[in-house]
Amino acid sequence: MSLTYSEAITRAKEIIAIDLQDALKTSANRAIQGHKVRERTSTGHLIRNIRVKATAEGIEFSFPFYAQYLEWGTGIYGPKKQVIRPKTAKVLSWEGADGKRHFASYVKGMTPAPFIRPVMHQQFMKIVTNALNEAFSDVKFN
């Protein structure tokens, strides 16, 4: 079956979306497994909710809101480079992975565990090239 150029571009975007989503999920899994935050994220919510889809305009990405904290870090390790303090209460409070309640007047934050940037920097061009090669292999040239 021959494809037109327009159909090949559409097919290439679909292939790119599928391959990018797979690469991002693999990268996120590696980042979580190698990070001390592993216990809090073992539900797989992040990985299940990484979405990449082809649209008429290009490729659309969506991640859970907290993916940015894993990607860039928080507190002294994040973009603001400041400890995290309570805004309205006297202390911070959270339930730890051990099931116990913890209290602190501040926390240092979480080191980054990037999973988006490595894919974009190291795999993106290969994914696009492979998708274009596959999609345009069936284009009818006149």
Secondary structure as UniProt FT lines:
FT   HELIX           5..33
FT   HELIX           36..41
FT   TURN            42..43
FT   HELIX           45..48
FT   STRAND          51..54
FT   STRAND          59..62
FT   TURN            65..66
FT   HELIX           67..72
FT   HELIX           75..77
FT   TURN            79..80
FT   STRAND          92..95
FT   TURN            97..98
FT   STRAND          101..104
FT   HELIX           116..122
FT   HELIX           124..136
FT   TURN            137..138
//
